[in-house]
Amino acid sequence: MPGPASGEHGTAGGAHFAFTDRWGGVSAAPYAQLNLGGAVGDDPAAVRANRVRAAGALGLDAADVVWMNQVHGRDVAVVEGAWGERPVVPEVDAVVTARPGLALAVLTADCVPVLLADPVAGVCAAAHAGRPGMAAGVVPATVQAMVRLGADPARIIARTGPAVCGRCYEVPEALRAEVAAVEPAAYAETSWGTPAVDVVAGVHAQLGRLGVTDRQASPVCTLESADHFSYRREGTTGRLAGYVWLAPRKAGFAAPSEALDR
């Protein structure tokens, strides 16, 4: 059986990107197996064990992973370390850091996990772009926060992970029109001919307008894939995770001063 590192992974210019699938964890049904979400009703001990397994498979320390309390908004937090024993994790849908080695994580089960990095500036970010967040502008807000830390959109590497595709994300006609009025690229039709929203296309269109040209999207549709959690397919289910981090800089290499200006 595949292990906890069996999802999609890659590196580019010192930036590391990873997306999990549902296999290799300890959670029981209906969260089987590698559920990484702590607010879906799963046994907290199982979630902790899964997070340790997933981090270890990626060569990370689970204590150095920053998670979010995602609320389908556009707020962004700039972080310098994990939350530790903080009792309340902030309600944000994106996190940005200029600390090498600190991993940022985003949870999804149909929404679009957006991972961004500018290795030259030493800045990376993870964003949760569901339909409401994409329409609200969480992606532009995340890129703007990266730019304030010294990132250049022309250097940003963008990777989006497994998500429900436009051929499967059926919505009422009025909702499609509402979303398309904000982001025309999200206008879609299901494979059976009904109104739909393509959140992945909307995210990539927004990144393109911001000047981010190095972009790749996962070919996986979560609704179609039995290897991935899908809220629309299963209702009560687990959560996948996307991780992004920057390798520690080599001795003698200094980051641009703007990247450290908070």
C-alpha positions as a printed NumPy array, in Angstrom:
array([[  0.   ,   0.   ,   0.   ],
       [  1.312,   3.492,  -0.752],
       [  2.87 ,   5.349,   2.157],
       [  2.268,   8.879,   3.457],
       [  4.589,  10.367,   0.834],
       [  2.753,   8.804,  -2.103],
       [  1.18 ,  12.019,  -3.386],
       [  2.655,  14.616,  -5.755],
       [  6.023,  16.166,  -4.914],
       [  8.583,  18.376,  -6.578],
       [ 11.388,  20.868,  -6.119],
       [ 12.324,  23.982,  -8.037],
       [ 15.179,  26.371,  -7.269],
       [ 15.354,  25.36 ,  -3.616],
       [ 11.575,  25.405,  -3.158],
       [  9.819,  22.19 ,  -2.142],
       [  6.197,  21.388,  -2.966],
       [  4.166,  18.359,  -1.871],
       [  0.546,  17.223,  -2.034],
       [ -0.725,  14.176,  -0.16 ],
       [ -3.26 ,  11.57 ,  -1.184],
       [ -5.431,   9.617,   1.263],
       [ -3.176,   6.594,   1.815],
       [ -0.607,   5.606,   4.426],
       [ -2.259,   6.905,   7.585],
       [ -3.955,   5.457,  10.657],
       [ -7.428,   7.026,  10.59 ],
       [-10.456,   4.741,  10.477],
       [-13.35 ,   5.109,   8.049],
       [-14.828,   7.453,   6.972],
       [-11.525,   9.35 ,   7.346],
       [ -9.36 ,   6.495,   6.091],
       [ -6.469,   6.736,   6.002],
       [ -4.189,   9.793,   5.946],
       [ -6.613,  12.413,   7.206],
       [ -4.646,  15.548,   8.109],
       [ -7.603,  17.735,   9.073],
       [ -8.16 ,  18.344,  12.767],
       [-11.69 ,  19.761,  12.564],
       [-13.619,  17.09 ,  10.661],
       [-14.581,  14.757,  13.514],
       [-11.653,  12.344,  13.361],
       [ -9.833,  11.04 ,  16.453],
       [ -7.33 ,  13.8  ,  17.387],
       [ -4.672,  11.194,  18.214],
       [ -5.01 ,   9.73 ,  14.724],
       [ -4.677,  13.168,  13.153],
       [ -1.548,  13.889,  15.182],
       [ -0.068,  10.55 ,  14.16 ],
       [ -0.91 ,  11.206,  10.51 ],
       [  0.724,  14.629,  10.617],
       [  3.87 ,  13.121,  12.085],
       [  3.9  ,  10.42 ,   9.404],
       [  3.354,  12.844,   6.547],
       [  5.981,  15.295,   7.801],
       [  8.516,  12.528,   8.358],
       [  7.968,  11.137,   4.876],
       [  8.814,  14.598,   3.507],
       [ 11.909,  14.985,   5.685],
       [ 10.186,  17.544,   7.915],
       [  9.652,  17.857,  11.649],
       [  5.903,  17.951,  12.355],
       [  6.596,  20.655,  14.953],
       [  7.86 ,  22.935,  12.174],
       [  4.679,  22.843,  10.08 ],
       [  2.301,  25.812,  10.152],
       [ -1.407,  24.958,   9.796],
       [ -4.359,  27.313,   9.409],
       [ -7.881,  27.678,  10.754],
       [ -9.397,  28.036,   7.283],
       [-12.659,  29.971,   6.873],
       [-13.033,  30.547,   3.091],
       [-11.889,  34.156,   3.353],
       [ -8.959,  36.208,   2.062],
       [ -7.003,  37.049,   5.217],
       [ -3.279,  36.295,   5.2  ],
       [ -0.917,  35.741,   8.134],
       [  2.837,  36.355,   7.923],
       [  4.519,  33.802,  10.193],
       [  8.009,  33.26 ,  11.578],
       [  7.366,  29.936,  13.307],
       [  4.798,  27.265,  14.055],
       [  1.926,  28.097,  16.401],
       [  3.279,  25.734,  19.071],
       [  0.954,  25.507,  22.067],
       [ -1.069,  28.556,  21.053],
       [ -4.671,  27.725,  22.087],
       [ -6.322,  29.437,  19.113],
       [ -4.96 ,  29.28 ,  15.582],
       [ -5.854,  32.452,  13.623],
       [ -8.71 ,  32.306,  11.118],
       [ -6.833,  32.849,   7.868],
       [ -6.781,  31.244,   4.437],
       [ -3.151,  31.922,   3.595],
       [  0.176,  31.931,   5.387],
       [  3.425,  33.489,   4.212],
       [  6.946,  33.146,   5.611],
       [ 10.502,  34.262,   4.959],
       [ 11.954,  31.651,   7.306],
       [ 13.892,  28.864,   5.54 ],
       [ 12.931,  25.363,   6.581],
       [  9.535,  26.372,   7.963],
       [  6.832,  24.39 ,   6.156],
       [  3.443,  25.932,   5.419],
       [  0.427,  23.638,   5.03 ],
       [ -3.039,  23.988,   3.524],
       [ -5.928,  21.543,   3.963],
       [ -8.389,  20.683,   1.188],
       [-10.96 ,  18.123,   0.077],
       [-12.081,  19.694,  -3.261],
       [-10.868,  23.296,  -2.839],
       [ -7.65 ,  24.377,  -4.56 ],
       [ -4.442,  24.197,  -2.514],
       [ -2.143,  26.961,  -3.793],
       [  1.588,  26.759,  -3.065],
       [  3.861,  29.679,  -3.975],
       [  7.583,  30.353,  -3.612],
       [ 10.188,  32.907,  -4.644],
       [ 13.46 ,  31.143,  -3.777],
       [ 15.557,  34.215,  -4.647],
       [ 13.762,  36.379,  -2.073],
       [ 13.412,  33.449,   0.318],
       [  9.638,  33.779,   0.59 ],
       [  6.963,  31.109,   0.291],
       [  3.218,  30.871,   0.866],
       [  0.325,  28.441,   1.072],
       [ -3.262,  29.47 ,   0.322],
       [ -6.678,  27.82 ,   0.534],
       [ -8.717,  28.8  ,  -2.531],
       [-12.206,  27.397,  -2.51 ],
       [-14.886,  29.021,  -4.616],
       [-15.629,  31.748,  -2.008],
       [-11.961,  32.446,  -1.315],
       [-11.011,  32.557,  -4.984],
       [-13.831,  35.028,  -5.652],
       [-12.875,  37.077,  -2.568],
       [ -9.28 ,  37.395,  -3.793],
       [ -7.251,  35.235,  -1.423],
       [ -4.693,  34.526,  -4.148],
       [ -3.96 ,  38.193,  -4.999],
       [ -3.847,  38.974,  -1.272],
       [ -1.282,  36.209,  -0.775],
       [  0.93 ,  37.379,  -3.629],
       [  0.744,  40.952,  -2.32 ],
       [  1.896,  39.763,   1.11 ],
       [  4.814,  37.941,  -0.533],
       [  5.76 ,  41.064,  -2.477],
       [  5.866,  43.066,   0.763],
       [  8.51 ,  40.586,   1.958],
       [ 10.611,  41.079,  -1.163],
       [  9.138,  38.559,  -3.607],
       [  8.845,  39.352,  -7.316],
       [  5.801,  37.873,  -9.124],
       [  7.996,  37.194, -12.155],
       [ 10.097,  34.857,  -9.978],
       [  7.26 ,  33.191,  -8.082],
       [  6.796,  29.475,  -8.696],
       [  3.159,  28.397,  -8.348],
       [  1.811,  24.887,  -7.923],
       [ -1.841,  23.968,  -7.394],
       [ -2.777,  20.527,  -6.129],
       [ -5.621,  18.036,  -6.471],
       [ -9.021,  19.77 ,  -6.546],
       [-12.474,  19.307,  -7.997],
       [-12.365,  20.129, -11.707],
       [-14.662,  22.396, -13.687],
       [-16.219,  19.4  , -15.437],
       [-17.473,  18.13 , -12.062],
       [-18.158,  21.213,  -9.918],
       [-21.848,  21.708, -10.615],
       [-23.487,  24.86 ,  -9.228],
       [-26.76 ,  26.741,  -9.795],
       [-26.762,  29.052, -12.8  ],
       [-27.078,  32.132, -10.575],
       [-23.988,  31.156,  -8.601],
       [-21.966,  30.522, -11.753],
       [-22.928,  33.987, -13.001],
       [-21.987,  35.558,  -9.667],
       [-18.535,  33.947,  -9.643],
       [-17.908,  34.612, -13.345],
       [-18.706,  38.296, -12.83 ],
       [-15.686,  38.409, -10.499],
       [-13.48 ,  35.913, -12.359],
       [-14.577,  35.131, -15.949],
       [-12.057,  32.298, -16.274],
       [-14.006,  30.318, -13.673],
       [-17.081,  30.056, -15.907],
       [-17.533,  26.378, -16.755],
       [-19.919,  23.616, -17.744],
       [-20.057,  20.097, -16.357],
       [-19.377,  17.104, -18.554],
       [-23.145,  16.503, -18.511],
       [-23.977,  20.033, -19.682],
       [-25.012,  21.918, -16.529],
       [-23.593,  25.132, -14.989],
       [-20.27 ,  24.734, -13.226],
       [-17.379,  26.68 , -11.708],
       [-13.725,  25.955, -12.486],
       [-11.867,  27.205,  -9.421],
       [ -8.508,  25.925, -10.696],
       [ -8.862,  27.957, -13.898],
       [ -9.874,  30.994, -11.871],
       [ -6.833,  30.704,  -9.598],
       [ -4.434,  30.358, -12.52 ],
       [ -6.015,  33.312, -14.335],
       [ -5.533,  35.462, -11.238],
       [ -1.911,  34.364, -10.914],
       [ -1.318,  35.128, -14.573],
       [ -2.66 ,  38.664, -14.241],
       [ -0.374,  39.179, -11.245],
       [  2.643,  38.304, -13.39 ],
       [  3.199,  34.742, -12.133],
       [  4.181,  32.744, -15.216],
       [  5.765,  29.612, -13.713],
       [  2.53 ,  27.758, -12.927],
       [  1.562,  24.095, -12.844],
       [ -1.748,  22.474, -11.926],
       [ -2.284,  18.92 , -10.721],
       [ -4.16 ,  16.757, -13.23 ],
       [ -6.123,  15.115, -10.381],
       [ -9.819,  15.853,  -9.875],
       [-10.629,  14.957,  -6.287],
       [-14.25 ,  14.125,  -7.088],
       [-13.145,  11.611,  -9.717],
       [-10.198,  10.11 ,  -7.809],
       [-10.7  ,   7.327,  -5.275],
       [ -7.168,   8.064,  -4.036],
       [ -8.165,  11.493,  -2.724],
       [-10.675,  12.854,  -0.229],
       [-13.652,  14.691,  -1.728],
       [-16.213,  16.523,   0.375],
       [-18.623,  16.751,  -2.545],
       [-18.448,  12.999,  -3.108],
       [-18.346,  11.739,   0.484],
       [-19.613,  14.458,   2.813],
       [-17.97 ,  13.25 ,   6.029],
       [-14.381,  12.608,   5.017],
       [-10.757,  13.493,   5.641],
       [ -8.568,  16.299,   4.375],
       [ -5.574,  16.286,   2.066],
       [ -2.641,  18.638,   2.62 ],
       [ -0.332,  20.688,   0.472],
       [  3.091,  21.615,   1.882],
       [  5.592,  24.228,   0.74 ],
       [  8.973,  25.104,   2.235],
       [ 12.315,  26.574,   1.238],
       [ 15.586,  24.794,   1.832],
       [ 17.874,  26.558,   4.342],
       [ 20.304,  28.877,   2.591],
       [ 23.93 ,  27.903,   2.21 ],
       [ 26.431,  29.65 ,   4.439],
       [ 27.604,  32.941,   3.021],
       [ 24.439,  33.587,   1.   ],
       [ 22.395,  36.548,   2.184],
       [ 18.768,  37.096,   1.256],
       [ 17.756,  40.506,  -0.145],
       [ 17.155,  42.902,   2.741],
       [ 13.574,  43.555,   1.575],
       [ 12.735,  39.871,   2.177],
       [ 13.401,  40.374,   5.881],
       [ 11.483,  43.609,   6.235],
       [  8.299,  42.808,   8.111]])
